[in-house]
Amino acid sequence: HVQSRYLYPDEGELPPNGTYGFLVITADKGLAGAYNQNVLKEAHRLLQEHPQTKLFVVGEYGRQYFQRHQVPIERSFLYTAQNPTMQRAREITAELLDRFEGELQKIFVIYTDMKNSLTENVSATRILPFHRSAFTAPTDEKRISEPFEFFPSVTQVLENIVPSYVSGFIYSALIDSFCSEQSARMNAMNSANENAEKMLGELALAYNRIRQAAITQEITEVSAGARAQKRKRQKQRAQGRES
């Protein structure tokens, strides 16, 4: 039986319910459709459910948003969201794990998970602590009869694996977010182009109608003037014959 701060307590014991940590990943800029708003909306929902939370933010858009709305930020990672790297994921992991050993009881990552080019979902994933059931094999699977041996111990192995796992997950979240941002930005630009083309078509039609109406009015005025001149000459000739 393994005891570790990275695992939920045993059944029957109270689960951790203190201060939470949210790592919120947004873009650096707007013009990406609802990409940033969806992430921030999910962050607001979780903040309302658990106000005792400390925010860790990646992305200038999210940083500026929380500052404008006077939401305290515990730590802003001043990297550009456009350049996710494994080294930056490790730096974020080191900060979060250091806080997890102290004041944070749970850590969530709020980011955009890109399923494919057409499907993007905002995900709020708890990365720490783990449920023990995650390490339990399903009952219908064939179990290995021989026990595993861990050196120097199961706890020590877990202590060394968790930082690598968290770094990998955060790096994956940064990559997913970056790809989702580019996809959302491309879709937003395509929609803008389509709307611009539609607007240009409507304006061209309105312009042609106004132009045709102006031409018709000019022809009508010229024709009316010509008829008036004709009547005037006829009247002058009639008056000349009478005199």
Buried (B, 14 or more C-beta within 10 A) or exposed (E): EEEBEBBBEEEEEEEBEEBBBBBBBBBBBBEBBEBBBBBBEBBBEBBEEEEEBBBBBBBBBBBBBBEEEEBEBBBBBEBEBEEBEEEBBBBBBEBBBEBBEEEBBBBBBBBBBBEEEEEBEBBBEEBBBBEBEEEEEEEEEEEEEEEEEEEEEBBEBBEEEBBEBBBBBBBBBBBBBBBBBBBBBEBBEEEEEEEEEEEEEEEEEEEEEEEEEEEEEEEEEEEEEEEEEEEEEEEEEEEEEEE
